[in-house]
Amino acid sequence: MATRRVIFFDVGNTLLFPNRNRILAPLPDEHRPTLEQWQALERKTKQEFDQGMLGGMVDHGFWWMFYTHLLQEFHVTDDVRDSLVENTQNSANWDQILPGTCEALQRIGHDHPIGVISNADGRIEDVLRSCGIAGCFRSITDSGIVGCEKPHRAIFEAALRALKARPEESLYVGDVYSVDYVGARAAGMQAVLFDVAGAYRDRDLPRVESLAGLEGWLTRYSLE
């Protein structure tokens, strides 16, 4: 295994989390899922989405699938689904940051150049800045600016060029197997899943559930 020199991070569900109150505004309070219900829906959707992506049969995006399940489980008509998807795809609504995130990134960044690769709307750098962590990264690669999304190889290659990094010396950390893990591996990078919701706990894959877990993982597996 090559030395991991550069580490790239996904943003959504890895560094920043959804502002569910803002995103779910089209729904009455009684139809809004708890965090536990949200994560259960996330696990269900990731399994379905991954299967479709790997089989080449995805007709809709991840969040379209997610809200289809949510609306069915809460017996809500699907006339609000497009609004929910639009709210979720607005990067400004991903502004929830866990305590200690900046400090953990600074520790990781002390030993490794770190960057971001995000499927976003061209504004993810502004969101990272407003959350106080943009300065942790040496590069921020946003699909809305690059013009292609993960798992397309080109977005990973753009990020590698930005940091003059070789893929075999780079690690990608993201939360969706078919998009983040498979995409990074196809680009020649190493990868680890950031699995807060526990969607991949039963899979024999490199995974962590927190930045603290990632720090421990890096200590165990990084080579001199």
N, C-alpha and C positions, 0 to 999 in steps of 0.2 A: 504494500500500500504506500502510495506517495505521501510525502510530507504535506500536511495541510497548511498552506501559507496564507491563503486569502479565504475569508468567509463572507458569503452573501446571504442576506436575509429576505424572506418574504415579509410583508407588512401585516395584512389582514389575518387575524386569528393567530398571529405569531408575535408581533410587537404591539400592535394596536387592535382593539376589539370594538365591536359595533356599539354605538349609542342606541340601545334597543328602544328607549322611550321615543327618541326622535324618528327612528326608522319605522316603528310600529304605530306611528300616529294615526294612520288611516283605520286602525282597528279599535273597536271599543275595548275598554279595560278588561272586561270579562272574557275577551277572546285573545288576550295577550299571553303567550307562554311564559312560565317561570324560566329561570336559568337552566334548571334541570331538564325541563321539557324542551327548551331550545337546543341544548346539547344532545338530547336524544334524537331530535329531528336532524341535527347536523350529522350524527353518526349514520343514521338511516340514509340520508341524502348522499353522503360521501360514498357509501357502499354502492348505491345505485349509479351515481355519476361515474365512479371509477370503472365500473363494469361496462358502462356505455362508451366511455372514452377509449378504453383499451380494445373494445370490440368494434370501434368505428361507427357507433350507432347512436350518437348523442344528437337529439333533435333540438334540445333547449339547453340553456345555460344552467349552472349550478343553482343560482338563486331562484330561477323559475321553478326548478324541481323542488327546492326547499319550501317555497311558499305554497306550491301545490299541495304538498304533504300537510303543511301547517293548516291551510284553509280546510282541507278535508277532515283533519282530526278535530278541529274546533267547529266544524259544521257552519262555515262561513262561505258565502258565495264568492266566486272567483273574480268578481268585478273590481276588487281592490288589488289583485295580484300585481298588475303592471305598476301601480303606485308603490307597492312594497319593494319590488325589484328595483325601480328607479331610485328610491330612497337608499337602498343598500349599495347601489353602485356609485353613489355620490361619496367620494372619498372624504368629504368634510364630516360625514356621519360616522367615521371610524376614528373616534377621538378618545376612547377609553384606554388608559394605559395603566398597567399594574405597577404598584409601588416597587421601587428598586430596579425598574427597567433601565433607566439611564445609567445607573451605577454598574449594573451587570454588563451593559454594552461597553462602558469605558474600560472595565477590566478585560473583557474579551479583546477590545480594540488595542489594548496595550501590547498584546502578544501577537495579534493578527490584524493586518489591514482588513477593514470590513466595509461592505457595501450593501445596497438594497437592489432587489429585482422584484418589481411589483406589477401585477395587472391592475392598472388604475386608470384614471381619467385625465391624466396630465397634470394633476395638482397634488400628487402625493408628497412632493418635497415641502410644499406649504403646510400640509397637515403634520408632517413630521416636525417641522419647525415650530408650529403652534403647540405641539406636545412636548417640546423641549429636547428632542433627540436627534434632530437633523445633523447637528454638529458632530455626532458620533461617527458619521460615515464619510468615507473618502469618495464615494460615488453613489448616485441614486439613479437607477434605471427604471423608467416609468413607461409601461406599454403605450400609454396615451401619447407619449412623445416619440417613442421608437417606431410605433406603427405596427407592431405585432405583439401577440400575447404568448405567455407560457401556455402550453409546453413547447411552442415553436423554438427551434434551436437558435434562431437569429437573435432573440432577446437575450439569451444567455451569452451568446458571443459578443453582443454589444457591451454587456456589463464586463465581460472579461477584458475586452479592449480598453475600456475606460480605466481599468486598474492595471493594465499591462500584465495580466495574470494568465498563466497557462491553466487549462481546464484540469489537468491531472494534479495540480497543486491547489485546487480550489474545492470548497465545500459549500453546498447550498442547504439552507434550513427553511422548510416550508411545511404547510399543513395538509395539502391534498396530494395523495399518492400519485394519481394519474397526471396531474399538472406539474407539481413541484418536484417530486422524487423522480418520476419517470423522465420528465423533461430535462432535469439537470443531468441525470445519468446518460441520457442520449447525447447530451452536449459534451460528454467526457468528464464531467465533474463527479465528485463524491456528493452524497446527499444524506440528510437525516430528517426524519419527520418530526415536526413540532405538533404534538398530538394532545392538546389540552382537553379535548372532548373525549378522548379515549377511543376514537374510531378504529384504531389499528392495534389495540392492545393484544389481540389474538393473532397478529401477523408476525412472522419472523423477519422483522425489518428493524434497522436502526431507528430509534425513536426516543424522544424525550417529552416531558410534559410541562417544562418550565425552563426559563433561562438558567436558573440554578442547576437544573438537571443537565442542560447543555454544557455548562461549565465543567461539571463532573465528567460528562461524556468526553469532552475534549481532553481533559487531564488523563483519562484512561486510554484514549486511542490516538492522541497525537504522537508523532514520532519526532525525534530530534533530527 
